[in-house]
Each structure stands twice: as structure tokens, then as C-alpha cells.
Amino acid sequence: LQAQHDNLVMWAKLQRGELECAAGLLNVEELIVYNVIFFTPFANQKHIALQSAIQSPVLAYADYDMLNAILRNLLSNALKYTDAGGKINISAVEQGERVELLIADTGIGMTSEQAQALLRNHPRCADTPRDKPPVGIGFMLCKALAERCGGSLRIESIPAKGTTVVVSLPKQAR
């Protein structure tokens, strides 16, 4: 409940232009390790394997709080939509002047139409399975925060196979 409140406050500030981006060079690995440790008890409760494939420091230019909110929301969504026995993997790949963070799950996945609706800021997919909560403001917030940090967000998903959300961030100040 607190996370939903924090998301709404952050979203409102962002919409009013009151959310400043205090970007700096961050070790993304540290933030990912922190979030993996935080979400491991929830993953264990659902019998989901949660792991990071990042073995060394990865630097990106972003706002610490914004990137933390992005990771928190994307991991929360991955846990919601992945059933027992599933896997969630976080990795990072350097692509030229950018760093791509990949949050991949073996969850329920979605159609390209559902993914596009999320990217167009439609907060709820009407055809989400009844036993799963609909996607809320958290995803819209992630996209907006990634863009505010000079990055982007995209979805790669296959129904019944899983979803990978890719957050692309600059490696240095623009």
C-alpha cells in the first residue's frame, strides 16, 4: 500500500513538473542487488527464482530515486504476473553510449497490443486474466521516469511465455 502511495505522489509531482531529476553516475549493480535482496522474501513466498546476472559494476547516468522506483515497480510487476516455479532475471548490457537493464520473467506475458497500450499510457489492460491484478500506474511511472533520466523503456513479451522489460539509460551526462 505504501508503494502505491509513493507511486501516486511521484506521478503527481512528475505531471506538475515538480519532480527534479538529480542525475549522476550510478553503480546500477548496487541498486539491483539492493532490490533483489528486498524482493527475495516475496519471491520465496511464491516459489519464484529471483536472480541478478550482473557480476560487476555497471555505470549509468540517472537519478538514484527514479531508477530505484523503476526497479521496484518492474520487479513488483514481474512477481505479480509470474506463477510458482517461475523465474525472474535481471541483467545489464552495455550498448555503445547506453546501458540496457533487462528485467525478464517467465510470467503470463502479454500480446503486442497489450504492450503497446501500456506504452501509450493506458494504465489498465482490460483483458488481464481475472486471477491477476491489472497493471496500474506503476508501469506508466517507470516509462516516464526512464524518459526523465534521458532513457527509454520498451516491452518484449510473448503470451504464456513471459515478458522482458528493457530500460535503456545513458552512460554519461547528455
C-alpha positions, 0 to 999 in steps of 0.5 A, spaced: 500 500 500 505 504 501 508 503 494 502 505 491 502 511 495 509 513 493 507 511 486 501 516 486 505 522 489 511 521 484 506 521 478 503 527 481 509 531 482 512 528 475 505 531 471 506 538 475 513 538 473 515 538 480 519 532 480 527 534 479 531 529 476 538 529 480 542 525 475 549 522 476 553 516 475 550 510 478 553 503 480 546 500 477 549 493 480 548 496 487 541 498 486 539 491 483 542 487 488 539 492 493 532 490 490 533 483 489 535 482 496 528 486 498 524 482 493 527 475 495 522 474 501 516 475 496 519 471 491 520 465 496 513 466 498 511 464 491 516 459 489 519 464 484 527 464 482 529 471 483 536 472 480 541 478 478 546 476 472 550 482 473 557 480 476 560 487 476 559 494 476 555 497 471 555 505 470 549 509 468 547 516 468 540 517 472 537 519 478 538 514 484 530 515 486 527 514 479 531 508 477 530 505 484 522 506 483 523 503 476 526 497 479 521 496 484 515 497 480 518 492 474 520 487 479 513 488 483 510 487 476 514 481 474 512 477 481 505 479 480 504 476 473 509 470 474 506 463 477 510 458 482 516 455 479 517 461 475 523 465 474 525 472 474 532 475 471 535 481 471 541 483 467 545 489 464 548 490 457 552 495 455 550 498 448 555 503 445 553 510 449 547 506 453 546 501 458 540 496 457 537 493 464 533 487 462 528 485 467 525 478 464 520 473 467 517 467 465 510 470 467 503 470 463 506 475 458 502 479 454 500 480 446 503 486 442 497 490 443 497 489 450 504 492 450 503 497 446 497 500 450 501 500 456 506 504 452 501 509 450 499 510 457 493 506 458 494 504 465 489 498 465 489 492 460 482 490 460 483 483 458 488 481 464 486 474 466 481 475 472 486 471 477 491 477 476 491 484 478 491 489 472 497 493 471 496 500 474 500 506 474 506 503 476 508 501 469 506 508 466 511 511 472 517 507 470 516 509 462 516 516 464 521 516 469 526 512 464 524 518 459 526 523 465 533 520 466 534 521 458 532 513 457 527 509 454 523 503 456 520 498 451 516 491 452 518 484 449 513 479 451 510 473 448 503 470 451 504 464 456 511 465 455 513 471 459 515 478 458 522 482 458 522 489 460 528 493 457 530 500 460 535 503 456 539 509 460 545 513 458 552 512 460 554 519 461 551 526 462 547 528 455 
